[in-house]
């Protein structure tokens, strides 16, 4: 069966990706910073074939170590899901927290590229050969009509640009790169006013992954397949 590696797998979208892929008998490698505290993920792993690995995506030594540990695997789909939102009223323009901004870039932008680089051999050996990135419509420059959230917006805009380049760079490797907006989802990050459930969002994104063709590489899509402006 195919194998998926999911970062930020302890809650929200990441946890639901693990649940849904496990339900259709994929091999799931679930990565999170502190597996001992990821009670829902551990419980899910007790009932399904999920391999849980400790990984802080901002720690590149850990990424390299995990790649070495999994060097003999074929990874059909790498899902770069881990992300942080550091914009607060106390860190708005005029009092920006530049350390938090750098950390946001490290996690949301640079780490997904590092993960793609570190696991390139495992992806290239697989059948599906995909890198999937959970971005946000907030990373769209064309869609930004409300301002604010400078830290998060810029990190996702940069992620989109990096993955568009990667889709071109990896075309000769027949590796597809897909960047997805999950919608406004009822998660800790999305908040209580969000519009769709985690299950609905992941169901849509998983269908896009399973029906993906290499001609779509470099696309920026909503969870329901609608193309989004850069």
Secondary structure, DSSP 4 states (H G I P E B T S, - for coil): --EEEESSTTSHHHHHHHHHHHHTT-EEEEEES-GGG-HHHHHHHHHS-EEEEE--TT-HHHHHHHHHHTTT---SEEEE--------GGGSTTS--HHHHHHHHIIIIIHHHHHHHHTHHHHHTSSS-EEEEEE-GGG-TTT--S---HHHHHHHHHHHHHHHHHHHHTGGGT-EEEEEE--SBSSTTT-TT-SB-HHHHHHHHHHHHHT--GGGTTEEEETTS-B---
